[in-house]
Amino acid sequence: MISKAICFLLQYKRVALYGFYILGFSSSVIADNTSSTTNSATFVASTGVSSTQIVTQVSNVHPIVGEQTVLRFELLVNGFFNGGTEFDLPSMSSARLSQASAFAINGSRTIAGQALSSQIWEVYLYPEHKGVIEVPSVRFKIKYMDSSSGEPKTATLMSDAVALYAHIPASLKDVKQYIVTESVSIDEQWSEPQQSYNIGDVIKREINISVTNLPAMNIPRIGITAPNGINVMALEAKLTDSNNRGENSAILSQEFSYIIEAGGEFTVGGEEVVWWQPDGGLHRLNLAEIKLKVIGANANRYRMLFALVGFVLVIMVLLGLSKLTLPIRVKLTQALLAGDWRQFINLMYQRGDLISAPVLIKPSLPLQAPYASTEVLKKHQLISQLFKACFSATAEKDNHVYKSKKTAVLSVKKAFMFLIK
């Protein structure tokens, strides 16, 4: 109970301090009269030397989560700036800070009758979570020529720490994605509509969202959904930021492809974009919705598919044939037609059967009837002649070519064909 009471007192103290801080903001605004809204605040600090000052201004101390808030740091010197200004932005977990420009806004300002040179640096703050946001002091290191002494000087100026409170309006509590800015415009384009579509057709869609005073990276991407039978493919979003005379604008471009995969009637599009305008409240923008009537398959698509399958099958058959080992009977026929008698004899030996393998016709076999038939005798004679022509000592001089009489060529080939069979 005691620990719970202590925690309650600490939380109460933090809320009370924040209330006094906000009250101080309001009184400062009323006294200084430099702000156009009651949510802005101005702080003035100096180094204890009248020649340098820093003024910190906040455009909105009560922003909405995601809304751009401007932190304005004005550096004042009695003289003129004669060197570069150095500063680093703090790292925060509750908000994101970004420098508005790489260059300062230079000018002059008169305070209490004294003319001072002015250098303004603007920083954008984007709250990412609901609650108190504490921005620590920013250290500026400047170089300037002092008018009083006429000497160059360097100085370090520390801005005031700033506290803000980010909130979410009640109408946005159930909204996952929304845009907070003064103006939003949406340009949407679909590919040329048709009375009916076929399976395999592709429909193109492009969406451009333009906003002011907000970087493109802060624009939420549109979540595209599609019914069963339609497949959606999204390209990477394109982000474009621009600055025209101090007014920032950004464009988020997204491209989508709707691929039809089934027949029937479908409805695509119609997404909602939620936009919160600080001065106008909640806006809901609905994108275009189109209906698709799919009657059948795309003939060209299937024709290409069949051609691709046929090509793959041909390649597979050719690869299989290249690795195929031909039967000895086919090789014998090829050798016979080509007149390659040495290869023919080798293949005859490889075949290894009683009818056509000469190695199995033993020398001791009586080559006279009735021990051998006339058919066997003819085969033996042919093989013997061919063997002698290819493998004898005189065959080496004749290039292993079997030479037969012209009148006997046809009968020899017929006999060899008979051997193969």
C-alpha positions as CSV (number, residue, x, y, z in Angstrom):
1,M,0.0,0.0,0.0
2,I,2.9,2.4,0.9
3,S,4.6,1.7,-2.5
4,K,1.3,2.3,-4.4
5,A,0.8,5.6,-2.5
6,I,4.4,6.8,-3.4
7,C,3.9,5.9,-7.1
8,F,0.6,7.8,-7.1
9,L,2.3,10.9,-5.5
10,L,5.1,10.8,-8.1
11,Q,2.7,10.6,-11.0
12,Y,0.6,13.4,-9.5
13,K,3.7,15.5,-9.1
14,R,4.7,14.9,-12.8
15,V,1.2,15.9,-14.0
16,A,1.2,19.0,-11.8
17,L,4.6,20.1,-13.1
18,Y,3.5,19.6,-16.7
19,G,0.4,21.7,-16.0
20,F,2.5,24.5,-14.6
21,Y,4.8,24.2,-17.6
22,I,1.9,24.5,-20.1
23,L,0.5,27.4,-18.0
24,G,3.9,29.1,-18.3
25,F,3.8,28.6,-22.1
26,S,0.4,30.4,-22.3
27,S,1.5,33.3,-20.1
28,S,4.7,33.6,-22.2
29,V,2.7,33.7,-25.4
30,I,0.3,36.4,-24.0
31,A,3.1,38.6,-22.7
32,D,5.3,38.3,-25.8
33,N,2.4,38.4,-28.4
34,T,4.6,36.7,-31.0
35,S,2.4,33.7,-31.6
36,S,-0.7,33.3,-33.7
37,T,-2.2,30.4,-31.7
38,T,-2.5,29.7,-28.0
39,N,-0.7,26.3,-28.6
40,S,2.7,27.9,-29.5
41,A,5.4,29.1,-27.1
42,T,8.5,31.3,-27.1
43,F,11.6,31.2,-24.9
44,V,14.5,33.6,-24.7
45,A,17.9,32.8,-23.3
46,S,21.3,34.5,-23.3
47,T,24.8,33.6,-22.3
48,G,25.0,36.3,-19.7
49,V,26.6,38.6,-22.3
50,S,24.3,41.0,-24.1
51,S,26.0,40.5,-27.4
52,T,24.6,37.0,-27.9
53,Q,21.1,35.5,-27.4
54,I,19.0,32.5,-28.6
55,V,15.3,32.5,-28.9
56,T,13.4,29.1,-29.0
57,Q,9.9,28.9,-30.5
58,V,7.5,26.0,-30.7
59,S,4.7,26.1,-33.2
60,N,2.4,23.7,-31.3
61,V,2.9,22.3,-27.8
62,H,-0.2,20.1,-28.0
63,P,0.2,18.3,-31.4
64,I,-1.6,15.2,-32.7
65,V,0.5,12.1,-33.1
66,G,2.0,12.3,-36.5
67,E,1.5,16.1,-36.9
68,Q,4.4,18.3,-37.9
69,T,5.6,20.6,-35.2
70,V,8.2,23.3,-36.0
71,L,11.0,24.1,-33.5
72,R,12.5,27.5,-34.4
73,F,15.9,28.5,-33.0
74,E,16.9,32.1,-33.6
75,L,20.5,33.0,-32.9
76,L,21.2,36.7,-32.3
77,V,24.6,38.5,-32.2
78,N,25.7,42.1,-31.8
79,G,27.6,42.3,-35.1
80,F,27.5,39.7,-37.9
81,F,28.1,36.1,-38.4
82,N,31.5,35.3,-40.1
83,G,31.7,31.5,-39.9
84,G,29.7,28.3,-40.0
85,T,27.3,27.3,-37.3
86,E,27.6,23.8,-35.7
87,F,24.9,21.9,-33.9
88,D,23.6,18.3,-33.5
89,L,20.0,17.2,-33.0
90,P,19.3,15.0,-30.1
91,S,18.1,11.4,-30.5
92,M,14.6,10.7,-29.2
93,S,12.5,7.6,-28.8
94,S,9.1,9.4,-28.6
95,A,9.5,11.6,-31.7
96,R,11.5,12.0,-34.8
97,L,13.5,15.2,-35.5
98,S,14.7,16.4,-38.9
99,Q,16.4,19.5,-40.0
100,A,14.2,21.6,-42.3
101,S,17.1,22.9,-44.4
102,A,20.8,22.7,-44.7
103,F,20.9,26.5,-44.8
104,A,19.9,29.1,-42.2
105,I,17.6,32.0,-42.7
106,N,19.7,35.2,-42.2
107,G,18.3,38.5,-41.3
108,S,18.3,41.2,-38.6
109,R,16.2,42.1,-35.6
110,T,16.0,45.1,-33.2
111,I,15.6,44.4,-29.5
112,A,15.4,47.2,-27.0
113,G,16.6,49.6,-29.6
114,Q,19.7,47.5,-30.4
115,A,20.1,46.1,-34.0
116,L,21.2,42.4,-33.9
117,S,22.1,40.0,-36.7
118,S,19.8,37.0,-36.8
119,Q,20.3,33.4,-38.0
120,I,17.2,31.1,-37.9
121,W,17.4,27.3,-37.9
122,E,14.1,25.3,-38.2
123,V,13.7,21.7,-37.0
124,Y,10.7,19.5,-37.7
125,L,9.4,17.3,-34.9
126,Y,7.0,14.4,-35.6
127,P,5.4,12.8,-32.5
128,E,5.4,9.0,-32.8
129,H,3.7,8.1,-29.5
130,K,1.0,9.6,-27.3
131,G,2.1,11.4,-24.1
132,V,4.7,13.9,-22.9
133,I,7.6,14.6,-25.3
134,E,10.6,16.3,-23.8
135,V,13.1,17.8,-26.2
136,P,16.5,18.4,-24.6
137,S,18.6,21.6,-25.1
138,V,20.4,22.0,-28.4
139,R,23.9,23.3,-28.3
140,F,24.9,25.8,-31.0
141,K,28.5,26.8,-31.7
142,I,28.7,30.1,-33.6
143,K,31.4,32.4,-35.0
144,Y,30.7,36.2,-35.3
145,M,32.4,39.6,-35.5
146,D,31.5,41.6,-32.3
147,S,30.5,45.2,-33.1
148,S,31.5,46.5,-29.7
149,S,35.1,45.2,-29.7
150,G,35.6,44.8,-33.4
151,E,37.1,41.4,-32.8
152,P,36.1,37.9,-34.1
153,K,34.6,35.7,-31.4
154,T,33.2,32.3,-30.9
155,A,30.3,31.5,-28.5
156,T,28.2,28.5,-27.5
157,L,24.5,29.0,-27.1
158,M,22.2,26.5,-25.4
159,S,18.5,26.5,-26.3
160,D,15.8,25.9,-23.7
161,A,14.5,22.4,-23.2
162,V,11.0,22.0,-24.6
163,A,8.1,19.9,-23.4
164,L,5.1,18.9,-25.5
165,Y,2.1,16.7,-25.1
166,A,1.0,14.6,-28.1
167,H,-2.5,13.2,-28.2
168,I,-4.8,11.2,-30.4
169,P,-8.4,12.6,-31.1
170,A,-11.2,10.3,-30.1
171,S,-12.3,9.9,-33.7
172,L,-8.9,8.5,-34.6
173,K,-8.5,6.0,-31.8
174,D,-9.7,3.0,-33.8
175,V,-7.9,4.1,-37.0
176,K,-4.6,2.3,-37.7
177,Q,-3.3,4.6,-40.5
178,Y,-4.1,8.3,-41.0
179,I,-2.5,11.5,-42.3
180,V,-2.3,14.7,-40.3
181,T,-1.8,17.8,-42.5
182,E,-3.5,20.8,-43.9
183,S,-4.3,19.5,-47.3
184,V,-4.4,16.1,-49.1
185,S,-5.1,15.3,-52.7
186,I,-5.3,11.9,-54.4
187,D,-4.8,11.2,-58.1
188,E,-5.7,7.6,-59.2
189,Q,-5.4,6.0,-62.7
190,W,-6.5,2.6,-63.9
191,S,-5.6,0.9,-67.2
192,E,-8.2,1.2,-70.0
193,P,-11.4,-0.5,-68.9
194,Q,-12.9,-3.4,-70.9
195,Q,-16.4,-4.8,-71.1
196,S,-15.0,-8.3,-70.1
197,Y,-11.7,-9.8,-69.2
198,N,-10.0,-13.2,-69.6
199,I,-8.1,-15.3,-67.1
200,G,-4.5,-14.1,-67.3
201,D,-5.2,-10.5,-68.1
202,V,-3.4,-7.9,-66.0
203,I,-4.9,-4.6,-64.9
204,K,-2.6,-1.7,-64.0
205,R,-3.3,0.9,-61.2
206,E,-1.4,3.9,-60.1
207,I,-2.1,6.0,-56.9
208,N,-0.5,9.4,-56.1
209,I,-1.0,11.0,-52.7
210,S,0.1,14.6,-52.4
211,V,0.3,16.4,-49.0
212,T,1.7,19.7,-47.6
213,N,4.0,20.2,-44.6
214,L,4.7,16.5,-44.2
215,P,7.6,14.4,-45.6
216,A,6.8,11.6,-48.0
217,M,8.1,9.0,-45.7
218,N,5.4,9.9,-43.2
219,I,2.6,9.2,-45.7
220,P,1.1,5.8,-44.9
221,R,1.1,3.2,-47.6
222,I,-2.3,2.1,-48.9
223,G,-3.2,-1.4,-47.9
224,I,-4.6,-3.1,-51.1
225,T,-6.8,-6.1,-50.8
226,A,-8.4,-8.2,-53.5
227,P,-11.0,-11.0,-53.6
228,N,-10.1,-14.6,-54.3
229,G,-9.3,-15.1,-57.9
230,I,-7.4,-11.8,-58.2
231,N,-3.7,-11.6,-57.2
232,V,-2.3,-8.1,-56.5
233,M,1.4,-7.3,-56.9
234,A,2.7,-4.0,-55.6
235,L,5.9,-2.2,-56.8
236,E,8.1,-0.3,-54.4
237,A,6.6,3.1,-53.5
238,K,8.3,6.2,-54.9
239,L,8.8,9.1,-52.5
240,T,9.2,12.7,-53.7
241,D,9.8,15.7,-51.4
242,S,10.0,19.4,-52.6
243,N,10.3,22.8,-51.1
244,N,9.0,26.0,-52.7
245,R,9.7,29.2,-50.9
246,G,9.5,27.6,-47.5
247,E,6.4,25.5,-48.2
248,N,7.1,21.8,-48.1
249,S,5.1,19.3,-50.1
250,A,5.5,15.6,-50.8
251,I,4.1,12.9,-53.1
252,L,3.8,9.2,-52.5
253,S,3.4,7.1,-55.7
254,Q,2.3,3.5,-55.7
255,E,1.8,1.1,-58.7
256,F,-0.2,-2.1,-58.5
257,S,-0.9,-5.0,-60.9
258,Y,-4.1,-7.0,-60.6
259,I,-3.6,-10.4,-62.2
260,I,-6.8,-12.3,-63.0
261,E,-6.6,-16.0,-62.0
262,A,-10.2,-17.2,-62.1
263,G,-13.5,-16.5,-63.8
264,G,-16.5,-14.7,-62.4
265,E,-17.4,-11.2,-61.3
266,F,-15.1,-9.2,-59.0
267,T,-15.0,-5.8,-57.3
268,V,-11.6,-4.2,-56.7
269,G,-10.5,-0.8,-55.3
270,G,-12.6,1.3,-53.0
271,E,-10.0,1.7,-50.3
272,E,-10.4,4.5,-47.7
273,V,-7.8,7.1,-46.8
274,V,-8.3,8.8,-43.4
275,W,-7.1,12.4,-43.2
276,W,-7.1,14.7,-40.1
277,Q,-7.0,18.4,-40.8
278,P,-5.8,20.4,-37.7
279,D,-8.3,23.2,-38.4
280,G,-11.1,21.1,-40.0
281,G,-11.1,17.8,-38.2
282,L,-11.7,14.3,-39.7
283,H,-12.0,13.6,-43.4
284,R,-12.5,10.2,-45.1
285,L,-11.5,9.8,-48.8
286,N,-12.7,6.8,-50.8
287,L,-10.8,5.6,-53.8
288,A,-12.4,4.5,-57.0
289,E,-14.1,1.1,-57.2
290,I,-14.4,-0.9,-60.4
291,K,-16.2,-4.1,-61.3
292,L,-14.5,-6.9,-63.4
293,K,-16.4,-9.5,-65.5
294,V,-14.1,-12.4,-66.3
295,I,-15.6,-14.7,-69.0
296,G,-12.7,-17.2,-69.8
297,A,-9.1,-17.9,-70.3
298,N,-6.7,-15.9,-72.3
299,A,-6.0,-17.9,-75.5
300,N,-2.6,-16.3,-76.1
301,R,-1.5,-17.2,-72.6
302,Y,-2.3,-20.9,-73.0
303,R,-0.8,-20.9,-76.5
304,M,2.5,-19.7,-75.1
305,L,2.2,-22.1,-72.2
306,F,1.7,-25.1,-74.6
307,A,4.6,-23.9,-76.8
308,L,6.9,-23.7,-73.8
309,V,5.9,-27.2,-72.6
310,G,6.5,-28.6,-76.1
311,F,9.9,-26.9,-76.3
312,V,10.9,-28.4,-72.9
313,L,9.8,-31.9,-74.0
314,V,11.9,-31.7,-77.2
315,I,14.9,-30.7,-75.2
316,M,14.4,-33.5,-72.8
317,V,14.0,-36.0,-75.7
318,L,17.2,-34.8,-77.4
319,L,19.2,-35.0,-74.2
320,G,17.9,-38.5,-73.6
321,L,18.8,-39.6,-77.2
322,S,22.3,-38.2,-76.7
323,K,22.8,-40.5,-73.7
324,L,21.1,-43.5,-75.3
325,T,23.2,-46.6,-76.2
326,L,22.2,-48.1,-79.5
327,P,21.7,-51.8,-79.8
328,I,24.5,-53.8,-81.5
329,R,22.1,-54.7,-84.3
330,V,21.6,-51.1,-85.1
331,K,25.3,-50.4,-84.9
332,L,26.0,-53.3,-87.2
333,T,23.6,-51.9,-89.8
334,Q,25.2,-48.4,-89.5
335,A,28.7,-49.9,-90.0
336,L,27.5,-51.9,-93.0
337,L,25.9,-49.0,-94.7
338,A,28.9,-46.9,-94.0
339,G,31.3,-49.6,-95.3
340,D,33.2,-49.6,-92.0
341,W,34.2,-53.3,-92.1
342,R,36.6,-53.1,-89.2
343,Q,33.9,-51.8,-86.9
344,F,31.5,-54.4,-88.4
345,I,33.9,-57.3,-87.4
346,N,34.3,-55.9,-83.9
347,L,30.6,-55.6,-83.4
348,M,30.2,-59.2,-84.7
349,Y,32.5,-60.3,-82.0
350,Q,30.6,-58.4,-79.4
351,R,27.3,-59.9,-80.3
352,G,28.5,-63.3,-79.1
353,D,25.8,-65.7,-80.4
354,L,26.3,-69.0,-82.2
355,I,25.0,-67.8,-85.5
356,S,27.0,-64.5,-86.0
357,A,30.0,-64.6,-83.6
358,P,33.0,-66.0,-85.4
359,V,34.8,-66.6,-82.2
360,L,32.4,-69.3,-81.3
361,I,32.9,-71.1,-84.6
362,K,35.7,-73.3,-83.4
363,P,38.6,-74.3,-85.8
364,S,38.0,-77.9,-84.9
365,L,34.5,-77.7,-86.2
366,P,34.2,-79.9,-89.4
367,L,33.0,-77.6,-92.1
368,Q,31.5,-80.4,-94.1
369,A,28.1,-81.9,-94.2
370,P,26.4,-83.3,-92.2
371,Y,28.3,-81.5,-89.3
372,A,27.6,-78.0,-90.7
373,S,24.8,-76.8,-92.8
374,T,25.3,-74.9,-96.0
375,E,24.1,-71.7,-94.3
376,V,26.7,-71.9,-91.6
377,L,29.4,-72.6,-94.1
378,K,28.5,-69.4,-96.1
379,K,28.5,-67.3,-93.0
380,H,31.9,-68.7,-91.9
381,Q,33.4,-68.0,-95.3
382,L,32.1,-64.4,-95.4
383,I,33.4,-63.6,-91.9
384,S,36.8,-65.2,-92.6
385,Q,37.2,-63.1,-95.7
386,L,36.2,-60.0,-93.9
387,F,38.4,-60.8,-90.9
388,K,41.4,-61.4,-93.2
389,A,40.8,-58.2,-95.1
390,C,40.6,-56.1,-91.8
391,F,43.2,-57.7,-89.5
392,S,45.8,-59.5,-91.7
393,A,49.3,-58.1,-92.3
394,T,48.5,-57.0,-95.8
395,A,45.4,-55.1,-94.5
396,E,47.5,-52.5,-92.8
397,K,48.8,-51.4,-96.2
398,D,45.3,-51.3,-97.6
399,N,43.9,-48.9,-94.9
400,H,41.7,-51.6,-93.5
401,V,39.3,-51.3,-96.5
402,Y,37.5,-54.4,-97.5
403,K,37.5,-54.6,-101.3
404,S,35.0,-56.8,-103.1
405,K,34.4,-57.2,-106.7
406,K,31.9,-54.8,-108.2
407,T,29.7,-57.7,-109.4
408,A,29.7,-59.2,-105.9
409,V,29.0,-55.9,-103.9
410,L,25.3,-56.4,-103.8
411,S,25.5,-60.1,-102.9
412,V,28.1,-59.4,-100.1
413,K,25.9,-56.7,-98.5
414,K,22.9,-59.0,-98.6
415,A,24.9,-61.8,-97.0
416,F,26.0,-59.4,-94.2
417,M,22.5,-58.2,-93.7
418,F,21.6,-61.9,-93.3
419,L,24.4,-62.2,-90.7
420,I,23.0,-59.3,-88.7
421,K,19.5,-60.8,-88.6
